[in-house]
Amino acid sequence: MNTHVTNVHKELILDETVKFHMDRTDARDGESFVPGTTEIWPSGAVLDERDRTALVEAALEMRIAAGPSSRRFESRFARKLGHRKAHLTNSGSSANLLAMTAFTSHLLEERRLRAGDEVITVAAGFPTTVNPIIQNGLLPVFVDIELGTYNTTAARVAEAIGPRTRAIMIAHALGNPFEVAEIARLAADHDLFLIEDNCDAVGSTYDGQLTGTFGDVATVSFYPAHHLTMGEGGCVLTSNLALARIVESLRDWGRDCWCEPGETNKCLKRFNYQMGTLPEGYDHKYIFSHVGYNLKATDIQAALGLTQLDKLDAFCAARRANWRRLRDGLEGTPHLLLPRATERSDPSWFGFALTVDPDAPFTRAGLVDFLEARKIGTRRLFAGNLTRHPAYIDQPHRVVGDLTNSDIVTEQTFWIGVYPALTEEMLDYVVSSVHEFVGSHT
């Protein structure tokens, strides 16, 4: 193979990729914002020419499985978020499944979670925070949230701790941190595991410390709606090396070997192991210590993640600025509860939640219909009260306290976007549209 010619061809293709991207971008930039016609999405990926080129380059190299880009991203992302280890997965949902399942591992001996053990979580959220609890034969214990922050409190979690409670798994709602330092102390005092679902909150801080660094493990999603995207993808992060090893095994079919694809004898003992009732010297690459999955990501995804990671700080700053512009513009609007940051936190916001007062002279549905008709995208606060969904009604669970606020969210709450592609003109149109609707009904 003529390497020089191949490299020349590759550079030509990558140069043309940049030109293609710029042509597409110039065409879009030439389209001015038209109120009521141009879509204002609640979320979306922000992609530039480096992102497109990274995808094309990885495809040209035919890096179709996990490889060097995956390992490089895991290393950089772990450092960025203050952890020793990060393991890429094919989705944030898979990351949550791996995180929860890791605590059922026999390697944790007496601390392992067993069927029937309880895990405290919130009723108002996204199913993938709760599903891994059920999928592992554990019992979800649901607590309510606060309106405005849309998070639960340490007091509610403390009230829910019972004799079979073994873990806590909670998401930071719409990027807004829950009282994670206090809940981490509760977990430590009661010998509970803490899993932070950080999928909506990358870059958020509580007491000046990054969310996702308070618990035993944290999870992240790279779906296009999130702070960084790989198209699909997720990550499990931890500084506990024993847990990291369990997560890796569970992600990689449950195998005991830690060699990367393409490696054959990293430990220099590949044919010297005896485990289970296998014969002495059985190939370590085919010894399985967990009932696992194949939940790996690909190098093409990781290549995009690497270029996205370079923009994370700018993305977080844009989200904060956009949220603040909406908050300032809607301040004082009657009959609407505006969102607020949890005390001592600095959220890297995922969305801007609005709750319509149940006694308002208009309905949530009416306001949503008005905004949607103006091409202003809205979303519900995910599932609302999960215990009311057909998938969970017959699932064993426990509820502590009432779920009044979770029900209010189900009926009265929605959110609008703050993601970095939104312009000041778009945000101001959202604000003026809300004012127009409310003004016409009061």
C-alpha positions as CSV (number, residue, x, y, z in Angstrom):
1,M,0.0,0.0,0.0
2,N,1.3,3.5,-0.9
3,T,0.9,5.3,2.4
4,H,1.7,8.7,0.9
5,V,-1.0,8.4,-1.7
6,T,-3.4,7.1,0.8
7,N,-2.7,10.1,3.1
8,V,-3.1,12.5,0.3
9,H,-6.5,11.0,-0.6
10,K,-7.5,11.2,3.0
11,E,-6.6,14.8,3.3
12,L,-8.5,15.7,0.2
13,I,-11.6,14.0,1.5
14,L,-11.3,15.8,4.9
15,D,-10.7,19.1,3.1
16,E,-13.8,18.5,1.0
17,T,-15.7,17.6,4.2
18,V,-14.9,20.9,5.7
19,K,-16.0,22.7,2.6
20,F,-19.2,20.7,2.5
21,H,-19.9,21.6,6.1
22,M,-19.2,25.3,5.5
23,D,-21.5,25.3,2.4
24,R,-24.3,23.8,4.5
25,T,-23.7,26.2,7.3
26,D,-23.5,29.3,5.0
27,A,-26.9,28.2,3.5
28,R,-28.5,28.0,6.9
29,D,-26.9,31.2,8.1
30,G,-28.5,32.9,5.2
31,E,-31.9,32.0,6.5
32,S,-33.0,34.6,9.0
33,F,-35.1,33.8,12.0
34,V,-38.8,34.2,11.1
35,P,-41.0,34.4,14.2
36,G,-43.7,31.8,14.1
37,T,-42.2,30.0,11.2
38,T,-38.6,29.0,12.2
39,E,-38.6,26.0,14.6
40,I,-37.3,26.8,18.1
41,W,-36.4,23.3,19.3
42,P,-36.3,22.5,23.0
43,S,-33.1,20.6,22.6
44,G,-30.6,19.5,20.0
45,A,-27.0,18.9,19.1
46,V,-24.6,21.7,18.2
47,L,-22.2,20.4,15.6
48,D,-19.4,22.2,13.7
49,E,-16.9,21.3,10.9
50,R,-14.5,19.6,13.4
51,D,-17.3,17.3,14.5
52,R,-18.2,16.3,10.9
53,T,-14.6,15.8,10.0
54,A,-13.9,13.7,13.0
55,L,-16.8,11.4,12.0
56,V,-15.6,11.1,8.4
57,E,-12.0,10.5,9.5
58,A,-13.0,7.7,11.9
59,A,-15.1,6.1,9.1
60,L,-12.2,6.3,6.6
61,E,-10.0,4.5,9.1
62,M,-12.8,1.9,9.5
63,R,-12.7,2.2,13.3
64,I,-16.0,0.5,13.6
65,A,-15.6,-1.0,17.1
66,A,-14.2,0.5,20.3
67,G,-10.6,1.5,19.9
68,P,-8.1,4.3,20.4
69,S,-10.6,7.1,20.2
70,S,-12.8,5.4,22.8
71,R,-9.8,5.0,25.2
72,R,-8.7,8.6,24.6
73,F,-12.2,9.9,25.3
74,E,-12.6,7.8,28.4
75,S,-9.3,9.2,29.8
76,R,-10.0,12.8,28.9
77,F,-13.6,12.7,30.1
78,A,-12.6,11.1,33.4
79,R,-10.1,13.9,34.1
80,K,-12.5,16.6,33.0
81,L,-15.2,15.3,35.5
82,G,-12.8,14.6,38.3
83,H,-12.8,10.8,38.2
84,R,-10.2,8.1,37.9
85,K,-12.1,5.9,35.5
86,A,-14.7,6.3,32.8
87,H,-16.3,3.6,30.7
88,L,-18.1,4.4,27.5
89,T,-21.4,2.7,26.8
90,N,-23.9,2.7,23.9
91,S,-26.4,4.9,25.7
92,G,-27.1,6.8,28.9
93,S,-29.8,4.2,29.7
94,S,-27.1,1.5,29.4
95,A,-24.9,3.5,31.7
96,N,-27.6,3.6,34.3
97,L,-28.2,-0.2,33.9
98,L,-24.5,-0.9,34.4
99,A,-24.1,1.4,37.4
100,M,-27.0,-0.2,39.2
101,T,-26.1,-3.7,38.3
102,A,-22.5,-3.2,39.4
103,F,-23.7,-3.1,43.0
104,T,-25.2,-6.6,42.7
105,S,-21.8,-8.1,41.9
106,H,-20.5,-11.0,44.0
107,L,-17.2,-9.2,44.1
108,L,-18.7,-6.8,46.7
109,E,-19.3,-9.8,49.0
110,E,-21.5,-8.9,51.9
111,R,-22.2,-5.4,50.6
112,R,-23.7,-6.6,47.4
113,L,-27.3,-5.8,46.6
114,R,-29.7,-8.7,46.5
115,A,-33.2,-9.2,45.2
116,G,-35.7,-7.4,47.4
117,D,-33.3,-4.8,48.6
118,E,-34.6,-1.2,48.4
119,V,-33.3,1.7,46.4
120,I,-34.5,5.2,47.1
121,T,-35.4,7.3,44.0
122,V,-37.8,10.0,42.9
123,A,-41.3,9.5,41.4
124,A,-41.0,12.4,39.0
125,G,-38.3,11.8,36.4
126,F,-37.2,9.7,33.5
127,P,-37.8,5.9,33.4
128,T,-34.1,5.0,32.9
129,T,-33.3,6.1,36.4
130,V,-35.8,3.7,37.8
131,N,-35.8,0.8,35.3
132,P,-32.4,-0.6,36.4
133,I,-33.7,-0.9,40.0
134,I,-36.6,-3.1,38.8
135,Q,-34.5,-4.9,36.2
136,N,-32.2,-6.1,39.0
137,G,-35.0,-7.4,41.2
138,L,-34.7,-4.5,43.6
139,L,-37.5,-2.5,45.1
140,P,-37.8,1.2,44.2
141,V,-38.8,3.5,47.0
142,F,-40.4,6.7,45.6
143,V,-40.2,10.1,47.3
144,D,-41.7,13.4,46.1
145,I,-39.9,16.5,44.8
146,E,-40.0,20.2,45.4
147,L,-41.7,22.5,42.9
148,G,-39.3,25.1,41.4
149,T,-36.2,23.0,41.8
150,Y,-37.9,19.8,40.7
151,N,-35.6,17.8,42.9
152,T,-36.2,15.9,46.1
153,T,-34.6,16.9,49.4
154,A,-32.3,15.2,51.9
155,A,-35.1,15.3,54.5
156,R,-37.4,13.3,52.2
157,V,-34.6,10.8,51.5
158,A,-33.8,10.4,55.2
159,E,-37.5,9.7,55.9
160,A,-37.5,6.9,53.3
161,I,-34.5,5.0,54.7
162,G,-35.7,1.7,56.1
163,P,-34.2,-1.6,57.3
164,R,-33.8,-3.0,53.7
165,T,-32.6,0.3,52.1
166,R,-29.2,-0.3,50.5
167,A,-28.8,2.4,47.8
168,I,-30.0,5.8,46.5
169,M,-30.3,6.5,42.8
170,I,-31.4,10.0,41.8
171,A,-31.0,12.3,38.8
172,H,-30.2,16.0,38.9
173,A,-33.4,17.4,37.4
174,L,-33.0,19.4,34.2
175,G,-29.4,20.1,35.1
176,N,-30.3,21.5,38.6
177,P,-28.4,19.6,41.3
178,F,-30.3,17.9,44.1
179,E,-28.9,18.3,47.7
180,V,-26.2,16.0,46.8
181,A,-23.7,16.8,49.5
182,E,-26.3,16.2,52.2
183,I,-27.6,13.0,50.5
184,A,-24.1,11.7,50.1
185,R,-23.6,12.2,53.9
186,L,-26.8,10.3,54.5
187,A,-25.5,7.5,52.3
188,A,-22.2,7.3,54.2
189,D,-23.9,7.4,57.6
190,H,-26.3,4.6,56.7
191,D,-23.7,2.5,54.6
192,L,-25.7,3.0,51.4
193,F,-24.5,3.2,47.8
194,L,-25.2,6.5,46.0
195,I,-25.6,6.6,42.2
196,E,-25.8,10.1,40.6
197,D,-27.7,10.1,37.4
198,N,-25.8,13.1,35.9
199,C,-27.1,12.7,32.4
200,D,-28.8,16.2,32.4
201,A,-26.2,18.0,34.5
202,V,-22.7,17.8,33.1
203,G,-20.8,20.9,34.3
204,S,-23.2,21.6,37.1
205,T,-21.7,22.3,40.6
206,Y,-22.9,22.0,44.2
207,D,-20.9,23.8,46.9
208,G,-18.4,24.4,44.1
209,Q,-17.9,20.7,43.4
210,L,-18.9,19.1,40.1
211,T,-22.1,17.0,40.2
212,G,-21.3,13.4,39.5
213,T,-18.4,13.4,42.0
214,F,-20.3,13.0,45.2
215,G,-21.5,9.4,44.8
216,D,-20.0,6.0,44.3
217,V,-20.6,6.2,40.6
218,A,-22.1,8.7,38.1
219,T,-23.7,8.3,34.7
220,V,-23.8,10.5,31.7
221,S,-25.7,10.5,28.4
222,F,-24.5,11.6,25.0
223,Y,-27.9,11.6,23.2
224,P,-28.2,14.7,21.0
225,A,-30.4,16.5,23.5
226,H,-27.6,16.4,26.1
227,H,-24.6,18.7,26.9
228,L,-22.3,16.6,24.6
229,T,-23.3,14.3,21.9
230,M,-22.1,11.2,20.2
231,G,-25.4,10.6,18.5
232,E,-26.0,7.8,20.9
233,G,-23.8,6.9,23.8
234,G,-23.2,7.2,27.5
235,C,-20.6,6.8,30.2
236,V,-20.2,5.4,33.7
237,L,-17.7,7.2,35.9
238,T,-16.1,6.3,39.2
239,S,-13.0,6.8,41.3
240,N,-13.5,3.4,42.9
241,L,-11.2,1.0,40.9
242,A,-13.0,-2.1,42.1
243,L,-16.4,-0.8,40.9
244,A,-14.8,0.4,37.6
245,R,-13.5,-3.2,37.1
246,I,-17.0,-4.6,37.7
247,V,-18.6,-2.0,35.3
248,E,-16.1,-2.9,32.6
249,S,-16.8,-6.6,33.0
250,L,-20.5,-6.2,32.9
251,R,-20.3,-3.9,29.8
252,D,-18.0,-6.4,28.0
253,W,-20.2,-9.5,28.0
254,G,-19.3,-10.2,31.7
255,R,-15.9,-11.5,30.8
256,D,-13.1,-11.5,33.4
257,C,-10.4,-10.5,31.0
258,W,-9.5,-6.8,30.8
259,C,-7.6,-6.8,27.5
260,E,-8.8,-4.3,25.0
261,P,-10.0,-5.6,21.6
262,G,-7.0,-6.5,19.6
263,E,-4.9,-7.2,22.7
264,T,-4.2,-10.8,23.5
265,N,-2.1,-11.2,26.7
266,K,-1.8,-7.9,28.5
267,C,-1.5,-9.6,31.9
268,L,1.1,-12.1,30.6
269,K,-1.0,-14.9,32.3
270,R,-3.6,-15.5,29.6
271,F,-3.2,-19.3,29.8
272,N,-2.4,-19.6,33.5
273,Y,-5.7,-18.9,35.2
274,Q,-8.0,-21.4,37.0
275,M,-11.4,-20.0,37.8
276,G,-14.8,-21.6,38.6
277,T,-14.6,-25.3,37.7
278,L,-12.8,-24.6,34.4
279,P,-9.7,-26.6,33.6
280,E,-6.3,-25.1,34.6
281,G,-5.0,-22.7,31.8
282,Y,-8.4,-22.0,30.2
283,D,-8.1,-19.0,27.9
284,H,-8.7,-15.9,30.1
285,K,-10.2,-14.0,27.2
286,Y,-13.1,-16.5,27.5
287,I,-13.6,-16.7,31.2
288,F,-16.8,-15.0,32.4
289,S,-17.1,-13.7,36.0
290,H,-20.5,-11.8,35.6
291,V,-23.7,-12.3,33.8
292,G,-23.1,-9.3,31.6
293,Y,-24.0,-7.5,28.4
294,N,-22.4,-6.0,25.3
295,L,-23.0,-2.3,25.8
296,K,-19.9,-0.9,24.3
297,A,-19.8,2.3,22.1
298,T,-17.8,2.5,18.9
299,D,-14.8,4.6,17.9
300,I,-16.8,6.5,15.4
301,Q,-19.0,7.7,18.3
302,A,-15.9,8.4,20.5
303,A,-14.3,10.5,17.7
304,L,-17.3,12.8,17.7
305,G,-17.2,12.9,21.5
306,L,-13.6,14.1,21.5
307,T,-14.3,17.1,19.4
308,Q,-17.5,17.8,21.4
309,L,-15.5,17.6,24.6
310,D,-13.3,20.5,23.5
311,K,-16.5,22.7,23.5
312,L,-18.0,21.6,26.8
313,D,-17.2,24.7,28.8
314,A,-18.6,27.0,26.0
315,F,-21.8,24.8,25.8
316,C,-22.3,25.0,29.6
317,A,-21.8,28.8,29.5
318,A,-24.4,29.2,26.7
319,R,-26.9,27.1,28.6
320,R,-26.5,29.2,31.7
321,A,-26.8,32.4,29.7
322,N,-29.9,31.3,27.8
323,W,-31.6,30.1,31.0
324,R,-30.9,33.5,32.7
325,R,-32.3,35.4,29.7
326,L,-35.5,33.4,30.0
327,R,-35.6,33.8,33.7
328,D,-35.1,37.5,33.6
329,G,-37.6,38.0,30.8
330,L,-40.4,36.0,32.5
331,E,-39.8,37.3,36.0
332,G,-43.1,38.4,37.5
333,T,-45.4,36.7,34.9
334,P,-48.6,35.9,36.8
335,H,-49.8,32.4,37.3
336,L,-46.5,30.8,36.3
337,L,-44.0,29.2,38.7
338,L,-40.5,29.9,37.4
339,P,-37.6,27.5,38.0
340,R,-35.0,28.2,40.6
341,A,-31.5,26.8,41.2
342,T,-31.1,24.6,44.3
343,E,-29.4,26.6,47.1
344,R,-25.5,26.6,46.8
345,S,-25.6,25.2,43.3
346,D,-24.6,26.5,39.9
347,P,-26.6,24.5,37.4
348,S,-25.5,23.8,33.8
349,W,-29.1,23.8,32.7
350,F,-30.8,21.2,30.5
351,G,-34.1,23.0,30.2
352,F,-36.3,25.8,31.6
353,A,-39.3,24.4,33.5
354,L,-42.6,26.2,33.8
355,T,-45.5,25.2,36.1
356,V,-48.9,26.7,35.5
357,D,-50.8,27.5,38.7
358,P,-53.7,25.1,39.0
359,D,-55.9,28.1,39.8
360,A,-54.7,30.1,36.7
361,P,-57.4,31.4,34.3
362,F,-55.7,29.3,31.6
363,T,-54.4,25.7,31.4
364,R,-51.0,24.2,30.8
365,A,-52.4,22.6,27.7
366,G,-53.6,25.9,26.4
367,L,-50.3,27.6,26.9
368,V,-48.4,24.7,25.3
369,D,-50.7,24.6,22.3
370,F,-50.2,28.4,21.8
371,L,-46.4,28.0,22.0
372,E,-46.3,24.9,19.7
373,A,-48.5,26.8,17.1
374,R,-45.7,29.4,17.1
375,K,-43.1,26.7,16.4
376,I,-41.8,26.9,20.0
377,G,-41.0,23.4,21.0
378,T,-42.0,22.2,24.5
379,R,-41.6,19.0,26.4
380,R,-43.2,17.5,29.5
381,L,-41.0,17.1,32.6
382,F,-40.3,13.6,31.3
383,A,-42.7,11.0,32.8
384,G,-44.2,13.1,35.5
385,N,-45.3,10.8,38.3
386,L,-43.9,7.4,37.2
387,T,-46.2,5.5,39.5
388,R,-49.1,6.5,37.4
389,H,-47.8,5.0,34.2
390,P,-49.0,1.6,33.0
391,A,-45.5,0.1,33.0
392,Y,-45.2,0.7,36.8
393,I,-48.7,0.4,38.3
394,D,-48.2,-3.3,39.0
395,Q,-44.5,-3.2,39.7
396,P,-43.7,-3.8,43.4
397,H,-42.6,-0.5,45.0
398,R,-42.9,1.6,48.1
399,V,-44.0,5.2,48.5
400,V,-42.9,7.4,51.4
401,G,-44.9,10.4,52.1
402,D,-47.3,11.7,49.5
403,L,-46.5,12.5,45.8
404,T,-48.5,15.7,45.7
405,N,-45.8,17.7,43.8
406,S,-45.1,14.8,41.4
407,D,-48.8,14.9,40.5
408,I,-48.7,18.6,40.0
409,V,-45.8,18.2,37.7
410,T,-47.7,15.5,35.8
411,E,-50.6,17.9,35.3
412,Q,-49.1,21.4,35.2
413,T,-45.4,21.4,34.2
414,F,-43.5,21.6,30.9
415,W,-40.2,22.9,29.8
416,I,-38.7,24.9,27.0
417,G,-35.1,24.9,25.6
418,V,-31.9,26.6,26.6
419,Y,-29.5,24.6,24.5
420,P,-26.6,26.5,22.8
421,A,-28.0,26.9,19.3
422,L,-30.8,29.1,20.5
423,T,-30.2,32.8,19.7
424,E,-31.2,35.8,21.8
425,E,-33.8,36.7,19.1
426,M,-35.4,33.2,19.6
427,L,-35.4,33.4,23.3
428,D,-36.9,36.9,23.3
429,Y,-39.6,35.6,21.0
430,V,-40.3,32.8,23.5
431,V,-40.6,35.4,26.3
432,S,-42.9,37.7,24.3
433,S,-45.1,34.7,23.3
434,V,-45.6,33.6,26.9
435,H,-46.4,37.2,27.9
436,E,-48.9,37.6,25.0
437,F,-50.7,34.4,26.0
438,V,-50.8,35.1,29.7
439,G,-51.8,38.7,29.1
440,S,-54.7,37.7,26.9
441,H,-56.1,35.5,29.7
442,T,-55.8,37.7,32.7
